[in-house]
Amino acid sequence: MLITGRELLIESTFHALRAASMSIATVPISALAASPSAEAAAREWRGFLEFRPSQEAAKARPAHLLGEGGKPGWVYDLHWKKPRTTVDPIGCFLLRDIEVWRPGILVQDGQVVDDANLSTDVALSMARADAGFPSRFAERAQARRVDRPALIVAGPGHAIWGHWLVEFLPRVAIASRLLPPLREEWVIPLPHDTPVWVEDLLLAACNVRRDAILRYAPGQERLLFERAVIPTFCFSGEYTFHPYMREFYGSLAPASGAARRRLCLSRGGPALSANRPFAQRDFFEQEARRRGFEIIRPEELSLADQIVTLSQACALIGEYGSALHGSVFAGPGTVIGCIGHWNAIQMRLGEAFEQQGVYLTRGCLWPAAGRPMSIDASLEDIESFLDRVTSLLD
């Protein structure tokens, strides 16, 4: 069975380091937000405010799979990772005296705040793997005090498009809808290396002004907030999405006519090609063109043009990676085709947004010592993949 890159990180790094002598004290976020009522939470700034209740999750949907479980041909089946039947409530935790150390590492009274989320697990594993972190954690250096309340949303992957779409941007939307009076007050702490396009995304999707972004240098400075808003993620477990996810992105997609465009998202630029070699990329894109697909490089489009373009897709295909998470802007029934490694996120998105999935994983290698993640699919499998996608459009 497939193991995702995130699972590899958690399993191989987090659990191994957990057994080591170096430890980091953690405290559950629920223990810090134990106010008995929403009124008390808002008054004391300590508790949980619910935005949407627990709801039934989207049901698992079969997908077209080639390469799963060693089966020789295409199967139309459910993936072995099933979504949860219900999702937890979503909302915001209000906490006091929170230090921001790095994305996903929040500290109160010398303990890391643990919200039992995958993103926090990854942040903790990265902290444990950082040889310098224990000394910085122990020395309790002076933190930079910030008077304005914080809206804390970013975690590991703060520089990656897909993480913003799937994890961080919906958190901003939850807080903005739940706590509108604070929109003019709060600041959003982001590492200094966060790309400028994140500011564009926050402005376009959630009307977050650029002067609300507070840049800091993780590992060199810590921020201390007397008041902090920490929204939940918009999913439970391993990416079983709350129905609000679809509602939010539906509000951003422009009204347009029938979705008829066949789009192939290319990773063909020099910088994008190096870290994930795909020996047959030219053949893949050539054959996609022959079947009526437009080759799109998302990074060459403005944010507004990306959203409009993706909303017009009847089919969206490409290599494994963040770009395919742009499917959140596409409508129900869109065929999403992924060649190469993938994880449960894309399939869970397909279920939440009622989209069809086609996945080719045969001939794809996970990274290993001295070897990057790569795709080396046969020409026959690539043609079969494209034929399977187009068959769903006829």
C-alpha positions in Angstrom: 0.0 0.0 0.0 1.1 3.6 -0.7 2.6 5.7 2.0 2.5 9.5 1.6 5.4 11.8 1.9 3.9 13.4 5.0 3.4 9.9 6.5 7.1 9.1 5.8 8.1 12.2 7.6 5.9 11.5 10.6 6.7 7.8 10.8 10.4 7.9 10.1 11.3 11.2 11.8 8.7 11.9 14.5 8.5 8.4 16.0 12.2 7.8 15.9 13.0 11.1 17.6 10.3 10.6 20.0 12.2 7.7 21.4 15.4 9.7 21.8 16.5 11.2 25.0 15.8 14.8 23.9 12.1 15.7 24.6 9.8 18.7 24.2 7.1 19.2 26.7 3.6 19.6 25.2 0.2 20.6 26.4 -3.1 19.9 24.7 -4.8 23.0 23.3 -8.0 21.9 24.9 -6.4 22.1 28.4 -5.6 25.8 27.7 -9.1 26.6 26.4 -11.3 25.2 29.1 -13.8 28.0 29.5 -17.3 26.5 30.2 -19.2 28.7 27.7 -18.7 30.8 24.5 -19.6 33.9 26.5 -16.9 33.1 29.1 -14.4 32.3 26.4 -14.9 35.6 24.7 -14.9 37.6 27.9 -11.8 35.9 29.4 -10.1 35.3 26.0 -9.6 31.7 27.0 -11.7 29.0 25.3 -13.2 27.7 22.1 -15.7 29.5 19.9 -17.6 27.2 17.5 -18.1 28.3 14.0 -19.7 25.2 12.5 -20.8 22.1 14.4 -19.6 18.5 13.8 -21.1 17.3 10.5 -21.3 14.2 8.3 -18.3 13.9 6.1 -18.4 13.3 2.3 -18.6 9.6 1.6 -15.6 7.7 0.1 -15.8 7.7 -3.7 -14.2 5.1 -6.0 -11.4 6.3 -8.2 -9.7 4.9 -11.3 -6.3 3.5 -10.1 -3.4 2.1 -12.0 -0.5 0.9 -9.8 -2.4 0.4 -6.5 -1.5 -2.7 -4.6 0.4 -4.3 -7.4 -2.7 -4.9 -9.5 -1.8 -5.2 -13.2 -4.6 -3.1 -14.8 -7.0 -0.3 -14.0 -9.3 -0.8 -11.1 -12.3 1.4 -10.1 -12.0 1.1 -6.3 -11.9 2.9 -3.0 -8.5 3.7 -1.6 -7.5 1.8 1.5 -7.5 5.1 3.4 -11.2 5.7 4.1 -12.4 9.1 5.2 -14.0 9.6 8.6 -17.7 9.4 8.7 -18.0 12.7 10.7 -15.8 15.7 11.1 -15.1 17.7 14.2 -16.6 21.1 14.8 -14.6 24.0 13.4 -14.0 27.3 15.1 -11.3 29.3 16.9 -9.4 28.9 20.1 -8.7 32.0 22.1 -5.5 31.8 24.2 -3.4 34.2 26.2 0.4 34.6 26.4 1.3 32.6 23.4 4.8 32.7 21.9 5.3 32.0 18.2 8.6 30.2 17.7 8.2 28.9 14.2 5.3 27.8 12.0 3.4 25.2 14.0 5.4 25.7 17.2 3.5 27.8 19.7 4.7 27.9 23.3 2.9 28.8 26.6 4.8 28.6 29.9 7.6 26.5 28.4 5.3 23.9 26.8 4.5 23.5 23.1 0.8 23.8 22.4 -0.4 20.6 20.7 -3.7 20.7 18.8 -3.4 17.0 17.8 -3.3 18.0 14.1 -1.1 16.5 11.4 0.5 19.8 10.7 1.5 20.2 14.3 2.8 16.6 14.3 5.1 17.6 11.4 6.2 20.8 13.1 7.1 18.9 16.2 9.1 16.3 14.3 11.0 19.1 12.5 11.7 20.8 15.9 13.0 17.5 17.3 15.2 17.0 14.3 16.7 20.5 14.7 19.9 20.1 16.7 19.7 23.8 17.8 16.1 23.8 18.9 16.6 22.3 22.4 19.1 24.9 23.4 16.9 27.7 22.1 14.0 26.1 23.9 15.9 25.8 27.2 17.5 29.2 27.3 14.2 31.1 27.3 15.6 34.1 25.4 13.7 37.4 25.6 10.7 37.3 23.2 9.6 40.2 21.1 6.3 41.4 22.6 3.5 42.4 20.2 0.6 44.4 21.5 -1.9 43.5 18.8 -3.7 40.2 18.9 -2.4 37.4 16.6 -4.2 35.3 14.1 -2.0 32.2 13.9 -2.6 30.1 10.8 0.7 29.1 9.1 2.4 25.8 9.8 5.1 23.7 8.0 4.7 24.2 4.2 4.1 28.0 4.7 5.9 28.6 1.3 3.9 26.0 -0.7 0.8 26.8 -2.7 -1.0 23.6 -1.9 -0.6 23.9 1.9 -2.2 27.3 1.7 -5.2 26.0 -0.3 -5.7 22.9 1.8 -4.6 24.0 5.3 -4.0 27.6 6.0 -6.3 29.8 3.9 -9.5 28.2 5.2 -8.3 28.9 8.8 -8.2 32.6 7.9 -11.7 32.4 6.5 -13.1 30.7 9.6 -11.6 33.4 11.9 -12.8 36.2 9.6 -16.4 34.9 9.5 -16.5 34.1 13.3 -14.7 37.2 14.6 -15.3 40.0 12.2 -14.7 42.8 14.8 -11.1 41.6 15.1 -10.3 41.9 11.5 -8.9 45.4 11.8 -6.9 44.5 14.9 -5.1 41.3 14.4 -1.8 40.6 12.7 -0.8 37.3 11.0 2.8 36.2 11.9 4.6 34.7 8.9 8.2 33.7 8.5 10.4 36.2 6.6 10.8 33.7 3.7 7.1 33.4 3.0 6.6 34.2 -0.7 4.9 37.5 -1.7 2.2 35.6 -3.5 0.9 34.5 -0.1 0.1 38.2 0.6 -1.7 38.3 -2.8 -3.7 35.2 -1.9 -4.7 36.5 1.5 -5.8 39.9 0.0 -7.8 38.3 -2.8 -9.4 35.5 -0.9 -9.9 36.9 2.6 -9.4 40.7 2.2 -6.4 40.6 4.5 -4.4 43.8 4.1 -0.7 43.6 3.5 0.0 45.7 6.7 -1.7 43.0 8.7 1.2 40.6 7.9 4.0 40.5 10.6 7.2 39.0 9.3 9.6 37.3 11.7 12.8 35.2 11.6 12.1 31.7 13.0 15.1 30.4 15.0 16.4 33.9 15.5 13.4 35.6 17.2 10.3 34.7 19.1 7.0 36.7 19.2 5.0 37.0 22.3 1.3 37.8 22.0 -0.9 38.6 25.0 -3.9 37.4 22.9 -3.9 34.9 20.1 -6.6 33.5 17.8 -5.9 29.9 16.7 -8.4 28.6 14.2 -9.0 24.9 13.7 -8.1 23.4 10.4 -10.9 22.6 8.1 -10.4 18.9 8.2 -10.3 16.1 10.8 -8.0 13.1 10.9 -6.0 12.6 7.7 -7.8 15.2 5.6 -11.5 14.4 6.0 -12.8 17.8 5.1 -15.5 19.7 6.8 -18.3 20.8 4.4 -17.4 24.4 5.0 -14.3 23.8 2.8 -16.5 23.5 -0.3 -18.7 26.4 0.8 -15.6 28.7 1.2 -14.0 27.9 -2.2 -17.4 28.0 -3.9 -17.7 31.6 -2.7 -14.4 32.5 -4.5 -15.0 30.8 -7.8 -16.4 33.2 -10.4 -19.8 32.7 -12.0 -19.1 31.4 -15.5 -20.6 29.3 -18.3 -20.3 25.6 -18.8 -16.9 24.2 -17.8 -15.4 22.8 -21.1 -11.6 23.4 -20.9 -9.2 20.5 -20.7 -6.2 21.7 -18.7 -2.8 20.1 -18.1 -0.8 21.7 -15.3 2.9 21.6 -16.2 5.9 21.3 -13.9 8.1 21.9 -16.9 9.9 25.1 -15.7 13.6 24.7 -14.9 13.2 25.1 -11.1 10.2 22.8 -10.9 11.7 20.1 -13.0 14.9 19.6 -10.9 13.4 18.4 -7.7 11.0 15.9 -9.2 12.4 14.4 -12.4 9.9 13.0 -14.9 11.7 11.3 -17.8 8.6 11.2 -20.0 7.3 14.8 -19.3 7.6 15.9 -22.9 5.8 12.8 -24.1 3.1 13.3 -21.5 2.4 16.9 -22.5 2.6 16.2 -26.2 0.0 13.4 -25.9 -2.2 15.6 -23.7 -2.2 18.3 -26.4 -3.1 15.7 -28.9 -6.2 15.0 -26.9 -7.3 18.6 -26.6 -5.6 19.7 -23.4 -4.1 23.1 -22.9 -0.7 23.2 -21.2 -0.8 25.7 -18.3 2.0 26.8 -16.1 0.1 28.2 -13.1 3.1 30.2 -11.8 2.9 32.3 -15.0 -0.7 33.4 -14.3 -1.9 36.0 -11.9 -3.9 34.7 -9.0 -7.2 36.0 -10.4 -6.4 34.4 -13.8 -5.6 31.1 -12.1 -8.9 31.0 -10.3 -10.9 31.9 -13.4 -8.9 29.3 -15.5 -9.3 26.5 -13.1 -13.0 27.2 -12.6 -13.5 26.6 -16.4 -12.0 23.1 -16.3 -13.9 20.0 -17.1 -10.7 18.0 -16.7 -7.6 18.9 -14.7 -4.5 16.7 -15.0 -0.9 17.0 -14.0 2.0 15.6 -12.0 1.7 14.9 -8.3 2.1 18.1 -6.4 0.5 21.2 -5.0 -0.7 22.6 -8.3 -3.5 19.9 -8.5 -5.0 21.2 -5.3 -6.2 24.1 -7.4 -9.1 21.6 -8.1 -10.8 23.4 -5.2 -11.7 26.1 -7.7 -13.2 23.6 -10.2 -16.8 22.5 -10.2 -18.4 19.2 -9.3 -18.0 16.5 -11.9 -14.5 17.8 -13.0 -12.2 14.9 -13.8 -8.9 15.2 -11.8 -6.0 13.1 -13.2 -2.8 12.7 -11.2 0.3 11.0 -12.6 3.0 10.1 -10.1 2.9 10.0 -6.4 -0.1 11.3 -4.6 -1.6 11.1 -1.1 -4.9 11.0 0.5 -5.4 14.8 0.3 -6.3 14.9 -3.4 -8.7 12.0 -3.1 -10.4 13.5 0.0 -10.7 16.8 -2.0 -12.4 14.9 -4.8 -14.9 13.5 -2.4 -15.6 16.8 -0.7 -16.0 18.6 -4.1 -17.7 15.7 -5.9 -15.0 15.3 -8.5 -13.8 12.2 -10.3 -10.3 10.9 -9.7 -7.8 9.1 -12.1 -4.4 8.1 -10.6 -1.4 6.6 -12.3 1.3 5.6 -9.7 3.0 2.7 -11.5 6.6 3.5 -12.3 6.9 6.2 -9.7 9.7 6.1 -7.1 9.6 7.6 -3.6 12.7 9.5 -2.5 15.5 7.6 -0.9 19.1 8.4 0.2 20.7 10.3 -2.7 17.6 10.0 -5.0 14.8 12.5 -5.4 11.2 11.6 -5.9 10.8 10.8 -9.6 8.4 9.5 -12.2 9.5 6.9 -14.8 6.2 5.7 -16.1 6.0 3.7 -19.3 4.7 5.4 -22.5 1.9 2.8 -22.6 0.8 3.6 -19.1 0.8 7.4 -19.8 -1.3 6.9 -22.9 -3.6 4.6 -21.0 -3.9 7.3 -18.2 -4.8 10.0 -20.8 -7.3 7.7 -22.5 -8.9 6.9 -19.1 -9.3 10.6 -18.3 -10.8 11.5 -21.7 -13.1 8.5 -21.6 -14.9 10.1 -18.7 -15.5 13.3 -20.7 -17.3 11.7 -23.6 
